[in-house]
Amino acid sequence: MRWTRAVSPRCPGPRSASLSHILAALLARIRARDPEHDALRRALRAGLTLPVAALAGIAVGGGSQTTMFAIFGAVALLIVADFPGNRAARTVAYCGLGGNGAVLIILGTLVSPLPVAAVLTMFAIGVIVTFSGVLSEIIAAGQRATLMTFVLPVCTPPGPSPERLLGWAIAWAVAVPAALLLFPPTHHDDLRRHAAQVCRVLAARLSGSATATQVEAAMEALHTNFLGADYRPVALTAGSRALVRVVDDLQWLCDRVTDSTGALLGEVRVPIVRVLTDCALVLSTAPADGRDRCRADLSVALTAHAKSAHGRYREDIERILAEPDDFAAAELGRKLLQLRTFSACVGVVGRVIGTAADADARPLWARVLGRRLPATGIADRVLSESQAVARIPSGFVATRAVVVRNSIRTGLGLAAAVVVVHTFPVQNGFWVVLAASSVLRSSALTTGTRLLRAISGTVAGFVLGAVVIELLGVHPALMWVLLPVVAFGAAYLPNVVSFTAGQAFYTMLVLTIYNLINPHGWRVGLVRLEDVLVGAVVGIVVSLLLWPRGATTVVERTLQRSRTVGVRYLDAAVRRVTRGASEAATDRVHALSMDALTASRTVDDAVRQLLSEGSGSSDRRASVIRAANQTVRLRTSADLIADVVPPPLQAYPATRAVLEAHTRSIGARMLGTTQDGLPPIGDDLVYALRAEARGQALAIEAALPLVTTAAGLGELELLSEPTGRAVWLAAG
C-alpha cells in the first residue's frame, strides 16, 4: 500500500479573502459593462491625447485664454463626446461639433458682458440642443460637448474671440484625428448587428436547428440595445430610421414562434426561412462587401414568399369553403389566420430591411436632400430625411412628449445657473452651469440621487487631489505625469464603475489642469467643490419646481392617447377594406397612419424616460412595457390592413359586417370602455364566408383581402384584454 502525507492547504485570511472577492466583483463589473473594451480604448485615447492638446495650447497661447480653451476643448471632444457609428459617420459628427462649437464660442463671447442676453441665450440653446437629440443618436451623443462650447465663454471673464477660437481649433486639430484613428471603436451599428442575429436565429428555429432559449437570448440582446438609451439608437438617415421599425415585428415573431411553427407553415416555411436568412445577410454585410448582391437575393426571396403565400392561402380558403363540417372549417380558419399573420409579419420585416438597404445605397446628395427613396406601402413606409426633420420634432411638441418637458427643464436649469453666475461672486462660473447640467434629470428623485453622487464624487476627488498635492507639491513635472492618469480615469470610470467615481477623477482632472495653467495648489479643488454644490442646488430646485415626478405622471396619458389614435386608425383602415377605397377614405387612412406613428414615438420616448428614472416597482414598469407593446402592435396591424387592396364591393356583405363588428369590439376593449368581447373572429369569419360563397363568381379572390384583414384583427383580439388604466393602477 502506498502512503502519502497529507498537506494542509494554507487558508487565506479574512482580509485577503475579502480583497479577492472585491477584485473579482470589480472585474466582473468591468466585463459586464465593457465587454468589447471600447470604454478602455476611449480612456486610453483621452489619457494619451489630452496632454498633447494641453502642451500645444500652452506652447501656442501661453498667458492667454487660448490655453484654457484648448485644454477644455480637448476634454469636450475626448471625454464628454462619444459619437457612435463607423469612421465616416464619426468624422461628420466631429466636423459638425467643430463648426457648432466655433459658432457658440463666438456667441457666448458676445453675450457674456450682457447678463440678460446671456441668460436668455443660455435658455434657448439649452432647449434647442437638448431637444435636437430626438433626431439622431449622433446628435444626442454630442449634446453635453456642444453645451460646453457655449457655457465656457459665457461664464468666464470676457476675452478676445480670436484667442478662444484658436484654442478650440488646437483642441479640434489634436483630438479629432486621435478620436478617429487612435484605438477606434471595434464595433458599430449594434442595432443592425443584433437584428441580423435575431433574423438568423428565427430562421434556424423554423428549420428546427435552434432552441427557444437561443431565440429569447437574441431578442433580449436586441431589446436591451434598443431600449438601453434615452434616445432611439438610430441616425437621421432614412435607412437607419427604417431599421427601427423591424424591432417590434421581430419581437412579435419571437413571441409567436414555437417548436411546431415550422411544420404548421407547410410549404411556406422554406420561403420564410429564405427571407429571414437573406435579411440577416443584408444587415450584416457592408456595402463594400457586396450588400447589393444580398439585397437582390432578398428581393427574389420576397417575391417567392409572396407567390407561395398567395397560392397557399387560396388553397386554404378553398378547403374552408369545401369542408362539409362547420366546426372543422372553423378550426381550419383559426389556423389559417394565425399562419397568415406570421407570414405577413415576416414579409413586412423583409420589405423594411430591403427598404433600409435601398435608402442607404442612395448617393450622398440624395440622402442629404431626402430624395430618391424607394416606393413603399404604409407598413414598410419610411420618411425621407427632410420629412423627418420637419415631422419628428413637431410631433413631439404636438403630443407634449416627455422630451419636450425635459428640454425646457434643462434650458431653465442652465439659465438659472447663469443667473447665479452673474449675480453672485462665483470664481469659475462655468463649473456651476456644468454641475447643474450634470445633475438635471427627468424627475426630482433621480436629480436628487444624481446630486448626491456628484457631490460625494467631487468631495472624494478633492480630498484625494489635495492629499497628493500636499504630499508632492504642484511641480509642473508632477502635474504632467498626473494629467494622463486622471484623464484616463475621468473617461473610463463613469462608464465602467460609477458616476461618483467618474466625478472624483473629473475633479482631480480639474485640479491638475488649473495647476498646470496657474499653480494654486489644492485650493482650486475647494473652489471646484463650491461651484459643484451651487450648481447641484440649482439643478435640484429646478427639478422640484418643474414636473418633479418626471415621466411617471404622463406615461398613462401618453399610452391612452396612443391607444385612441390607434383605434381610430384601425377603424379607418378596416372600413377602407369593407366599404371601398375612395379618395377620402384613403386620405383619412394616410393621415391617421402618420398620427399613429407620431403617437408611437411619443410612447417610446415616455417609456425610455421612465426606465431611465428607475422609479416604481418592477411590476409597474413591466405593465407599462406591455401596454406600450400593445399600442405598437395596434399600429402595425392597422398598417398591414391599410395596405390591403379592397375586394369588389358587392362580394361578401355579411362578412364585411363581421369585420366591422369585431373592429368595434377590439377598439372598445383597447380603450377600456367595455370588458365584453365577441367570439373569436376566425369562427365568425368562416361561418360568414361559407354562407355567402355559394354562387359567387369570384369567391376565392374576393375572400383573400377579407381574410388578410381578419388575420390582423384576430391577432389584436388576443392582445385586447384590458390593459389600460386598471392595469396601471393595479401594478402601481
N, C-alpha and C positions, 0 to 999 in steps of 0.2 A: 504494500500500500504506500502511495506517495503522499507525504505530508507537506503542507505549505504553511508558512507562518502568516497569520492574518495581520494586515497592516491597517491600523485605524486611520481613516481619512481625516485630514485636518479640516475641522469645521470652521467656516468663516465666522467672524464675529458679527454682532448685530449691526455695527456701523458699516462694515464692508458690504453686508447683505443689503442694507438699505440703500447704499450708494449704487450698487449694481442694479438694484430694482429701479431707481430713479433714472439711471443711464439707459436701461433697456426701454423704459417708458418713453424717454425723450427720443430715442432712436426710432421707436415705433411711430411716434407722432410725426417725426420728420418724414418717414417713409410714406405715411398716410397722406400728409399734406403736400409733399413734393415728390411724388413717385418717379417723375422723369427728370428731377433735378433742375427744372427751369428756374426756380427761385434761387438756387445756388449759383447758377450761371449768371443770373441778373445781378446778384450781390457781388460776385467776383468782378463783373464788369464795372460796377459802381466803385468798388474798392480800388481798382487799378486806374480808372479813368478820372475820377474826381480830383485826385492830387495833380494830374496833368492840367486839368482846367484851372485849378487854383494857382498853379505855378505860372501858367500863361497869363492869367488875369493880373497877378502881382507884377509880372515882368512887363506887361504892356501898359497897365494902368495904375501902377503903384501910387498911392496917395490920392487917388480919385475914386469915384463911385464905380468905375469900371470893374475893379476887383470884386466888390460885393456882388454886382450883377452877374459877373462871370461865374462866381462860385455858386450862388444860389440858383442861377440859371441851370447850371450843370446838375444841381440837386433835383430841380424840377424835371429835367429831361432823363436823368438816370435812375432816380429813386422814386419820384412821385408818379411819373407817367410810365405805363407799361402797356404798350399797344399790342393787340393780338394780330394774328394773320401771318401771311407769308411776307417775304422780304419786300416785294413790290408794294403791298398794302401798307406795311410799316413805313416804307420810305415816303409814301404820300402823306401818311399821318404825321410824321415828324416834320415834313415840309409845311403842312398846314399849321402845326403848332408853332413852328418858327415864324411864319407870317403873322398869325394871330397874336403871338407874343410881342412882336415888334410894334404892331398897331396899339395894343393895350398898354405897352410901356409908354408910348408917346401920349396916349390919352390920360393915363394915370399921372404923368408928369404935368400935363396941362391943368388938370382939375385939382391937383394936390393943394395948391395955395387957397383954394376956394372951398370952404367946408361944406356949404350947402350943395354945390355941384358935385363934390366928392362923394357925399352920402347918396345923392340921387343916382349918380352914375354907378356906384357900387351896387345899389339895389337892382338896377336894370341889368347889369352884367351878371350878377348872381342868379337872377331869374332865367335869363336867356341861356347862359352856359349850362346851368343845371337841367333845364327843360330840354335842351338840344340833345341830351343823351338818348331820348326816345327814338331818334332817327337811326342810330348806329351804335354798336358796341365800341367801335373805334373812337367815336366822338365822346362816348361816356368814359372811356379809359383816359382821355386827356383832360377831363373836367378840372381836377384839382390843380394840375400843372398850368392850365390856362388861367385859372383864377389867381395863381401865384404871380403871374406876369403882370397883373393889374394891381394886386394888393401890395406888392413890394414898392412900386413907385408912388402909389397914392398915400402910403402910410410912412414914408421916410422923408427926412428933410429935403426940401426942393433942391434939385441939382440939374445940370445940363443934360438934355436928352441925348446928345451925341455920345457922352461918356456911358450912359446907361445902355444905349443901343450897341455900342462897341462891346460892352461886357456880355450882353445877350448873344451877340454874333460869335464871340470867342467860345462861349458855352456851347452854342449850337455846332460850331465847326469841330469842336473836340468830342462832344458827347454823341452826336448823331452817327458819325462813322463807326464809333465804338459800339453803339446800340445795334447797328445793322450787321457788323462784321465780326465783332469780338464775342465769342460764346453766344451765338444766336440761338433762339428757341429751337428745340429739336422737333416740335410738333406744332401744328396749327390746324385750323378748320376742324376742331374737335367735334362740332355738331355733325359735320359731314362724315367723319370717321365713325362715330357711334351709330349714326343712321345706317351706314353701309353694313355695319356688323349686325344690326337688327334685321335688315333685309336678308343677309346671308343666313342667319340662324333660323329665320322663319322659313326660308326655302328648304333648309335641312330638316326642319321639323315636319314639314309637309311630306318630305321624302322619307321620313322615318329614321333619320340619322342624327337627330338632335333631341334633347330632352326638354321637358317643361322648365327645369331649373336653368338650363342654358338660355332659353328664351327670356325668362324672367330676369336673369343677370344682365343680358344685353340691353333689355329695355330699361332696366333700372339705371344703368350707366348713362344711357341717352337722356332719361328723365332728369337725373341729377345734373348733368351738364346743362340741360335746357333751363331748369328752374333754379340753378345754383347761383345766379347773379341777379342783381337788382334790375338789370335791363336784359332784354332778349339778346342772346349771343349771336347776333347777325349784323352784317354790314348794311350799307344803304343800297347796294346794288339789287336789282330786281331778282337776279339768280339766287342770291343769298336769302332774300326775304321769301322767295318761293319755297325754299327748302324748309322753312319753319312750318309750313302747312302740313308736311308729312308726319310731324311728330305725333300729333293727336291720332292720325289714322293708323300709324304703326302701333301706338298704344292700344287702340281698339282691336287690331288684328292679333296682337299678343294676348290680349284678354280672351279672345274667342277661340284661338287655335287649340285643339286637343289631339289626343292620340288618334282619334278616328276621323279628323277633319280631312286628311288627305284621301282616305278611302271614300268618304262621302262625296267629295268633289268629282269623283269619277274621271272621265276623260278631260275635264277642265283642269285637273291638277297639274298636268305637265305644262301647259301654257302658263299657269300661275307661277309655278316654280321657276320657269324660264324668265318671266317678267321680274320676279324678285331677285334672281341671280344677276340679271343684267342691270337692275337698279344698283345693286351693290358694286358692280364693276364701274358704272358711270360715276358713282360717288367717290370711289377710292382711286380712280385713275386721273392723273394730272393731265392737263391739256397737251403738254409736250410729249406725254407717253401714249397718246392715242385715244383720248376721251371721245373724239369724233367717231371713231370706229365703234366704240362701246355704245354711243348714242344711237348710231344707225342700227346696231343689233337690238337695242331696246325698242326702237320703232317697229322693227319686224316682229318682235315678241308681242308687243301690244296689239298689233294687227291680228296676229294669230290667236291671241287670247280673246279679242272681241269676236272674231269669227267663230271660235269654238264655243264661247259662252252663248252667243246668239243661237247657234244650232242646238245646243243643249237645252236652252230654255224653251225653244219651240217644241222639242220632243217632250219635255216635262209638261207643258201646257196641253199638248195632245193627249198625254197619258191621263192628266187630270180630267179632261173633258170626256175621255173614253172610258174611264173607270166606272164600272157598274155600281159600286158601293160608295155612298156618300161619305161614310166615315173613313174609308181607305183613301178616297180622294182628298179629304181634308188633311189627313196625315201627310200625304204626298205634298200638298200645298204648303204646309208648315215647313217641311224640309226644303222645298224649293225656295221659299222666301229667305230662309237663313243662308243657304248657299249663294243665292243671288246677291245678298248684301255683302258677304265676304268677298266674292269675286269682284263686285263693283268697287269695293274699297281698294283692293289690290290694283285694279285698273286706274283709279284716281292717283294712288301713290306713284305708279309708273309714269303717268302723264305729267304729274307735278315735277318729278325728278327730271324727266325729259325736258320740260319747260325751263327748269332751272339751268340745265346744261346749255340749252339754246340761248338763254339770256346771257350766260357767262361768255358764250362764244362770239358775241357781237363785237364789232370794232369799238375802240375806246371812245370815239366821238359819239357813237350811238348810245353807249352806256351813259355818257355824261349828259346827253340831251334827252335820254329816255325814249329813244326811237328804236324801230325795227324789232319789237317784241313779237314772238310767235302768236298766232291766233289761238285762243283757248275758249273753253266753256266757262261756266261760272264755278264749277267745282275745282278746276285747276287754274283759275284766273290768278294773275299776278299784276300788281300795279307797276307802272314804269317808275323810274327814279324821280322824274319831275312830279308825277302824281303823288308819290309817297311823301315828298317834301311838303306838298300842299295839304294832303288829306290827313296824314297821321297826326301832326300837331293840332290841327283844327278839330279832329275827332276827340282827342284827349281833352281839349278845352271845352268842347260842347258837352261832353259827358262828365265834366268836373272830376277828372281822374285824380287818383292819389298823387301821381307825379306832379300834377299842376299845383296842388297844395304844398308839396314838398319843395317845389321850386320857389314858390312865394315865401315859404318859411325860411329857406336858405337865403334868399335875397334880403329879407328883412333882418335876419340874424347878422349877416355880413354888414349891412348898412348900420345897424345898431352898434356893432363893434367899431365901425369907422367914426360914429358919433362919439364914442368913448375916447377914441384916439385923439380926436380934435378938441375934446372938451377938457380932458384931464392930462396932466404931465406924464404921459407914458413914454418911456425911453425908446423902446423898439416896438412901435405900434403895429407893425405888420404881424408880429407874433400873436398879438391879441386877436386880430382878424383870422389868422390861420388856425388858432386854437378854437375859435368859435366854429369855423367850418369843419374842423376835425371831429367835434363832439356832436354837432347837429345831426339828428336822425329823425325818422318819421313819427316818433312818439316821444312824450316826455319821459316815459320809463326807459326806453332804450337810450335816449340822450343822457339821462342821469347815470345810467350804467357806464356809458362811454366817458362821461365826465370823470367819474371816479377812477376809471382806468387811466385816463390821460393824466390826471393829477398824480396818481400813485407812480406811474411810469416816469413822469417828469421829476418827481422827488427822488426816485431811485437813481435816475441819471445824474441829477445834480449832486447827490451825495457821493456817488461813485466818481464822478468827474472831479469834484472838489478834493476828494482824498488823493487822487492821482496827482493833481496839480500841487496840492500842499506838500506831498512827499517828494515829487520830482521836479516841480517848478514849471515854468512856461517857456523854457528854452525852445527856440524855433526848431531845432533838430528833433526834439521830443514831439512837438506838435506835428511835424511832417511824418514821423513814424506812426503816430497815433491816428492820423487822418484816414488812411486806407482801412484801418481796423474798424473804426467807428462807422465809416461809410458802409462797409460790408454789413455790420450789424444792423444799421438803420434800414438797409434794403432787404435783409434776409429774415430777420426775426418777426416782423409783423405778419408775414405770410406763413411762417412755419411754427413759431412759438405762440406769440400773442401780441395784441395791440399794445399792451402795457410794456412788454419787453422792447417792442419797437420804439415806443415813446422814450424809454430810458436811453437807448442808444442814439435816438434823434437829438435828445438834449445834450448828450456828450458830443455829438457832431457839431452842434451849435457852439458849445464851449470851445471846441478845437478850432473851428473856423474863425471865430472872433479873436481868439488869442493868436492866430496866425496873422490876421489883418492888423490888430492893435492889442497887444498883450495887456489884459486886465486881471488875469488870474481867475479864481473861482467866482468872483462877484458877478461875472457875466451870467453864470448859471442861476444866480439868485434873481437877476433881472428876468431871465427866461422863465423862471418859476412864477414870478409875479404876473408876467404877461399871460401865461397859460391859465392861471387862476382867474384873471379878469375875463379873458375870452371864454373860458368854460362857463362862468357865471352868466355872461351874456347869452350863450347858447341855451342854457337850461331855462332862463327867464323867457326867451322867445318860444321855446318848446312848450312851456307851461301856459303861455298866453294864446298860442295858435294851435288849435287841433291837438290837444295834449294826448288824446287816446289813439292817435295815428290811424292806421288802416282799419282798425277793429270796427270803428263806427260806420264805415262806408262799404265794407265788403258785402253785407247782405243787400244793401240798397243797389249796389252795382250788379250783383247777381240777379236780383229781381228785375232790374231794367233790362239786362241781357236776355232773361227768360221771356219778358214781354215782347221785346223786339223779335226774338227768335220764333215765338209762336205766331206772330203776325206774318213773318216771312214764310214760315211753313204753310200757313193757311193760303197765302197768295200763290205759292209755288204749286200746291195741290190743286187749287181752283184753276190755275192756268192749264193743268193737265185735264181736269174734268170738264171745264167749260170752254176750252179753246184758247189759243194763243193770240189774242187780239193785241194790237199795238199798245193799248192802255194796260192790259194785263202784263205784257212783257216788260214795259217800262216800270210798272209797280214792283215786279219781282226784282229787277235790277237795282232799283233804289233801295228796297228793303234788304237786299243782299249786302249792299255797302253799309247800311245801318247796322246789320248784324255783325259784320266784320269789325266795325268800329267798336261795338259793344264788347266783342270778344277780346279785343286789345285792351280795353279798359279793365275787364275782368282779370286778364293776365297780369296787368300792372298791379292791381289791388292784391292779388294772391301773392305775387312776388314780395310786395312790401310787407304783407302780413307774415310771411315766412321769415323774412329778414329781421323782423321785430322779435320773433321767437316768443310772442306773448300768447297766453291762453294754453289750454291743455292740448295734448297731442290728439285727443278725440275731436276736439273742436277744429283743429287745423285739418285733420283728415276729412271731417264732414265738409269743410269749405272746399277742399280739393275735389271731393266727389261731386259737389254741386257745380263747381267750375267745369269739370269734365262733362257734366250733363249739358250745360249750356253750349259747350263746344260741339258736342255730338248733335245737339238740336240744329245748330247752324250747318254742320257738314251734311247731315241728312237732307236738310232743305236744299243745300247746294246740289246734291245729286238729283233730287226731284226737279229742281229748276232747269236742269239740262235735258230732261225727258221731252221727246217730241210727242205732242198730244196725238191721240188717235182720232179718227173721224168722229164727229160729234154725235152721229146717230147710233153709234155702237155702244152697247152695254150701259144703258142709263141707270139701271138699278145698282150695278157695280160701282159706278161713279158716285152714287149716293152713299154707298158703303164707305168709300174712301173719305168723303167729306165728313161723314158722321164720326169716323174714327179720328180724323184730324181734330175735330172739335173736342172730342173726349181727351185726346192727348194734351191739347192746349190747356184745357181746364185742370187737368191733373198736374201739369207742369207749373201752372200758376197757383195751385193750391186752392182753387175755388171749389173743388169737389174731390171727394175721396173715391167716388164710384167710377167704374170703367166698363167698357163693353167687352164682350168675349174676344178672344184673340182674332186679330184681323185675318189671319190665314184661313180660319174656318168660314167667316162671313164672306170673304172674297171667293173662296172655292164654290160655296153654295150659290152665290150670285152669278158667277161665271157659268156654272153648269146649267143654271136655269135659263140664262139668256143666250147661250151659244147656239142653240138649235136654230137652224135657218139663217145664221149669219154668214154672209159670203166671205168676210174677212175675219173670221172668228179668231184665228191664231194671231195674225198681225196686229189686230186691234187690241188683243188682250195683253200683248207684250209690254207696252208702256204702262198699262194699269197695274200689271204685276210688279214692274220695277218700282212704281210709286208705293205699292203696298209693302214691298220689301223694306223700304226706308221707314215707313210708318210702323211696321212690325218691330223693328229694332228700337224705335222710340218708345213703344208700349212697354218694353222691358225696362226702360230707364225712367219712365214717367211716374214711378212711385213718388209720393210726396216727399220732396227733399228741400222744401223751401224753408220758411221761417220757423216752422215747428222743429225741423231737424236742427237748425242753427241754435235755437234756444235750448233744445234738449242736450245738445253736445256741450253747450256753454255751462 
